[in-house]
Every structure is written in C-alpha cells, then in structure tokens.
Amino acid sequence: MQTQIIPVPFYEDTLVMIGKDNEPMVAMKPIVESMGLDWRSQHVKLTAKYEATMVIITMVAEDGKNRDMICLPLRKLPAWLYSINPSKVKPELRDKITRYQEECDDALWNYWTQGTATRPGTMTVADRLRVHRARHDVLNKLEATTHAIKRQALYEELTELSTLLGYPAPALTAVGSTEPDEPTAITELWDAIEELTNLGIKTNHSRDLSMIAININEVARLAQENKIPLPSCQDIRRNIPLSKYNPYIKNTVVNSAIAGKSIKCYIFKVRRNGLVDAQ
C-alpha cells in the first residue's frame, strides 16, 4: 500500500498527514504531545471511540528508525479536537483550540442550514492530494527530459502547482539537467513529427525500436498537408548533424516498416526518459 507525506496548514502550524490509499491520516501522538496533553490518557480515549477507524502506519522517526504510529483519519480529527477541554492544553494553544471549536460550530450550522460548509479561499484536503500528485508527476517528467523547450514548459507547470500549495518552486537547474539548445530547425522538426504522430500519421520507417528513420521530403509533405509549420528541407538537412534530443547517426537506405520497401532515410538514436538507449 502506498503512503505519501502531505503537509497541511492548520492555522499558524502545519500538520503532517500520511496519505494512505487515497485517504489522509494523522499521526496522533505528535499532535497530542505538542498540545501538552498526556498521550496515555488520550490513547485510551482514542481507542475507546475510534478503534474501528484507527490504523498503525510504520514511519521513519527523527532517529532514523522505523516506528509504528497510531493514526486517525483526518476526517475524524475535528471530532477529537472538539472533545478537548481548552483549559487542559498548553496556554499558548488555548486560543487556537477555542477558535477551531468555534469554527466547528459555524461549519455544522452552515451544513444543516445551507447544505454545505466550506472555508473560503482554501483547498480541500482532497484537492491538495490531487495537486501534490500532479506536482510529483511534473517533477518526474522534468527530471527525465533534457529538451530545453519541454523543460521550460514543465517548469512553468511546476511553478504553478507549487504556488497552489504555497511552496517555493525549486530552481530549474536543480531538477534534472539540460544540454545546449538544438538548432531551431531541428527542434521544429521533432515538434512537427510529434504533432503528426498525435494525428495518427506514421513517419518512422525504422523496424528497430531503438532507432528513428525519417525521410525529410515525406515529413515536409505531411506537415504541409496538415498545416503544421516546418522550416525548409534545406535548413533541416544542414542542421541534422547537430540533433541532440535524438542523436543523428547516418543517412542510409532502410527497409521501411511503413511502406514495406526501400526508402532513403536519416537515422537517429531514440531517446528514452531523457537518456540515449544503451541497446
């Protein structure tokens, strides 16, 4: 079962959630102790009321060792907090607990009288989980690619997702690596081939999955027919040796996997996850 650490703002503090099977859980002992409450007595109280929903999750503690943590679903946390007597917590936490309990009153009133209860300007935990997953996916894609234009586009997505969560975006140079920019003609060539592929139009004549074999005249014709911008064939051929995203190998005749006959093509090595295949 997958777990994910999720920081969630709680007034001036940040609670650390554990995303387990798409449901956020809260490690209770750190919260109880930070409020100055006795863990043993609260453990008895939690077990008596929430035993059916409590789970034990193994986490790495501050000493680097694995510890079993008693966790409560986040949806149950308000009920537990509402049961706390503010006079029994640390003085510096009393106003916060009272404020939260009063907010619970307002939320219950709004739910029963208006049919909904939301806090304006904040994301739900489910929303934050979705944004966290999207941010993680973008980070992986950014780390995997060395294509300068694609890296910039992914970085813009990463920045927007980080802003939604209230996090600073890491520096672009800190995630993955890049290579010197390719000539514009080659970048536009690969972009055109990608657009053609998305339209279901095949351009790769190679029978070897680790290679790309393209006929420039054919790509130019297909791009024109589908109104996809492309530099002149002369400009593309002049810059083909400088292709870095898919490194250029040679210009030769291949037995086409598309047409089933011999066609002269430019041959390139396929990139996988930002790296040249070792095949």
C-alpha positions, 0 to 999 in steps of 0.5 A: 500500500502506498503512503505519501507525506502531505503537509497541511496548514492548520492555522499558524502550524502545519500538520503532517498527514500520511496519505494512505490509499487515497485517504489522509491520516494523522499521526496522533501522538505528535499532535497530542504531545505538542498540545501538552496533553498526556498521550496515555490518557488520550490513547485510551480515549482514542481507542475507546471511540475510534478503534474501528477507524484507527490504523498503525502506519510504520514511519521513519522517526527523527532517529532514523528508525522505523516506528509504528504510529497510531493514526486517525483519519483526518476526517475524524480529527475535528471530532477529537479536537472538539472533545478537548477541554481548552483549559487542559492544553498548553496556554499558548494553544488555548486560543487556537483550540477555542477558535477551531471549536468555534469554527466547528460550530459555524461549519455544522450550522452552515451544513444543516442550514445551507447544505454545505460548509466550506472555508473560503479561499482554501483547498480541500484536503482532497484537492491538495492530494490531487495537486501534490500528485500532479506536482510529483508527476511534473517533477518526474517528467522534468527530471527525465527530459533534457529538451530545453523547450519541454523543460521550460514548459514543465517548469512553468507547470511546476511553478504553478502547482507549487504556488497552489500549495504555497511552496517555493518552486525549486530552481530549474537547474536543480531538477534534472539537467539540460544540454545546449539548445538544438538548432531551431530547425531541428527542434521544429522538426521533432515538434512537427513529427510529434504533432503528426504522430498525435494525428495518427500519421506514421513517419518512422520507417525504422523496424528497430525500436531503438532507432528513428528513420525519417525521410525529410521530403515525406515529413515536409509533405505531411506537415504541409498537408496538415498545416503544421509549420516546418522550416525548409528541407534545406535548413533541416538537412544542414542542421541534422548533424547537430540533433541532440534530443535524438542523436543523428547517426547516418543517412542510409537506405532502410527497409521501411516498416511503413511502406514495406520497401526501400526508402532513403532515410536519416537515422537517429538514436531514440531517446528514452526518459531523457537518456540515449538507449544503451541497446 
